[in-house]
Amino acid sequence: MIRDDKELAVTRERVAKFERLLEELRNTARPEEWPELSSGYRLEIERMQGEILDYLVRPASGAKHASARR
């Protein structure tokens, strides 16, 4: 679970790193081994992307509620 913007940045960097690894492996792996080789990376990327979205849809800790502006 991402708790702050620093962790958000780190998680985004990890997603980018995993995507680069997949891109490199895609060019070197044998076709018959690719599904098994790529599935773990894909699952981890999807998990981290879910954490990013969960964090982004939560209200910011310093944000004021729309009703408070009225």
N, C-alpha and C positions, 0 to 999 in steps of 0.2 A: 504494500500500500504506500503510495506516494504521499508524504506529509507536507512538503513545501516546494517552493520553486527550484531550490537547489537539487532536490531529489528528482524533480521533473526533468531538469536539464541532464542529469546523469542517466536517467532512464532513456531519454531520447538518444543520447550518445550510444547507449548499449544497443538500442534498436538499429541504429545506423551501422554499428559494427557487425551485428549479426547479419544484416542485409548484405554488407560487403562480403562477409564470409560465404554466404549462400551464392552470391554472384561468382566468386572465385571457384568454389566447389562445382558449380554448375558447368563450368568450362573444363573441368578436369575429371570429374567423376564418370564412371562408366554408366551408361543408361540403365542397366539392370540393377545397379546399386543405388541409383538416385532417389527413388521413393523412400527407402529406409533412411538414407543419409540426410535427406532434407527435412523429413517430418519433425524431428526434434527441434531443429532451428525454427521451423515454421510455428510450431506450438509455442515456443518461448517468445517469439516476436509477437504473436497474437495475444499472449498473456500480458506482455508489457504494454502493448497498444491499448488493451483494455484498462490497465491501471492508469495510463495517461488520460484516457477519456473520462474515467471515473473521477480523476482529480480535477480535470478541466470543467466538468459540469457541476462541481460543488461550488457554492458561493466562496469568494475570496474572504479570508479572515478579516481583512480591513474594509471590506465592501459594505456600504450602507444599503439597507433594504429600500426598494422602490417606494414603499409606503411611507418611509421616514422622510422622503424628500417632499412630500405634499404639504 
